[in-house]
Amino acid sequence: MCTKTFYKESELDEHQQKLHAEYYQLKKTNTEMELEALKCHICGTQYSSRINLKRHMQTHTGNFKYRCDHCDTGFTVESQLKKHLITHTGEYPYRCHLCEKYNGFRQLSSYLKHTESRHSEFHKELLEKKKIGEEKFGMNGEKKFYDYMKSTIGVAYEN
């Protein structure tokens, strides 16, 4: 292999394809094999990681790691179960502080749809603050993110 360097991956690929065909073909074959290893052998869905494929396989086998005690519905991740449990409690943890017309919303996504359709200016502000919260805490810091939403935006959330 030569020591030539490239700024763009596409230029490297073109170089390898023209001048190092055997290496390029081997590299391409390895990538295809890696992709095949991350594909569901039952339905053909492609995944980006082994853990995502493993979670997906639970949907085919029915061997879910998390189950609802009320209706026995299965979930691949705990956060999905937590969201689902709200359907059994009758809770509406997201409340709009701008209007009293609605009792509240069970999911943050429903609350965001409401603000988009009824309070468009506030919705723009909300999305910007939501983005800051996600950047600050990441999607794994769910509790911190909701605390942030409650303290900075006025969304009533009980976990």
N, C-alpha and C positions, 0 to 999 in steps of 0.2 A: 504494500500500500504506500502511496506517495505522501508527502508532508504538506501538500498544498492546502491552504485554508480558504474558507468561504464565509461571507457575511450572511447569506441566505441559504436556508436548507434546500430550497429548490435548485439552487446553483450546484450545491454539493451532490444532490441526487442526479442531476444531469451529467455532471463530471463522472460520477461513479458508473452510471449507465453506459457512457461512451467509452471510457478508458479502463474501467475495472468491472467488466460485465459479470464475471464469476462472483465477485464479492457482492455486487449489487443484487444479483439473483438470490444469493444465499440470505442476504439481509431481508429481501422482500419475502422469501419463503418463511423465515423465522417470524416476521411480523404477522403473516397470514396464520401461522400455527398458533401464535399467541392470541390472536383474535378468535380463532376457532375454539381455543380452550376457555374463552369467556362467553361462549354462546350456549344458550339453553338447548340441550339435545332433545327436549320435548316440543317446544314451540318455536325455537329458532331466534328468540330475542337476544340481542347482543348487549353485553354489559361492559362497563369500563374497569371493573375490579372483581376479584374473586369473592369478596364479601357481599357485593351486590348480587352476584349470581347465586350465591349460597342463600341469601334472603329470598330471592325470587323462587328458588326451588321449593321453598316451604309452601308456596301457593299451589304447587302441583301435588305435593305429598300430603298436605294438611297437617303437617307436624310443625305448628307454629310455636314460637318461643313464648309469645304473649297471648293470653286468652281472656276474653271478657267474662267475668263471673255471672253477669246477668243474662247474656244471650249466647254465650259460647263462641262468639265470632273470634277468629284468629287474626293476629297481626304479626308482622315481621320485626317491627321495632316498637319499643315502649312508648315513644311519643305518639304514635298512631293510636295506641290503646288509650292513652290519656285523653286525647281529643275525642275519641269515641265514647268514653264514659260519660261525658257531658250529656249525651243524648238520653241517658237513663236517669239523670238527676233532675232534669227540668231546669237547670241553671242557664242563665244567659249572662255570662261573665263580661261581655263587651257591651258597654252602654254608651250611647251617644249623649254627650253633654250639651249638644246644640239643639236637640229637639226632644220632646217628651212623647212623641207619637209612637215610638217603638219601645217594647219592653227590654230590648237588648238583642244581642247576637251571640250565638253559641261559638262561632268561629271568627277568628281575626279577619279571614278573607271575606266573610259576609259583612262585617263592619266596614271594611275598606270599600266594598262595592256600594254600600249605603252612602258613605261620605262622598264617593265619586259622583253618584247620581243626585244627591240632595244638597251637598255642601262642597261644591267643586273647588273653591278657593282654599278652604280648610284642608281638603283632600290633598292638594299639592304640597301644602306645608307638612301634612302628616307623612306623605311618602318620603319627603326629604329627611324628616326626623327618623323614620323607620330605617332608611338607608344608613344613617349615622349610627343607629343602634346596632344594626347588623354588622357594620364595619367594626364597631367598638367591641362587641361581644361574640360575634360569629354565630352561626346557626346552632352550635352545640351549647351555647350559653343561654338556653331558652328561658330559664327563670329570671336571669339577670336582664335579658332582653325585654320580657314582659314588665318587670319592675321599672325599667327605663321608660317603656311606653306609658305606663300608668303615671309616673312622676312628671314626664315632660309633655305629654300630649293630653292627658286627662281621660284616657281609656280606663274604665273600671275593670280590673281583671283580678279574679281570685283563682289561685292555683290549688 
